[in-house]
Amino acid sequence: MKRLTSLTLLVLSALAVTACGLRGNLDRPDPLWGEPQAAEDDASE
């Protein structure tokens, strides 16, 4: 029984951690090499 409780706690903790993160629009970084492609979002700004 103790093993099942530990496993359940571990799985629930893993699910809680995966729910954390950035929200909203993410900015796409520039490429490491080469010229960046013109994006439609950049044209509207």
Secondary structure, DSSP 4 states (H G I P E B T S, - for coil): -HHHHHHHHHHHHHHHHHT-S--SPPPPPPPSSSPPPPPHHHHH-
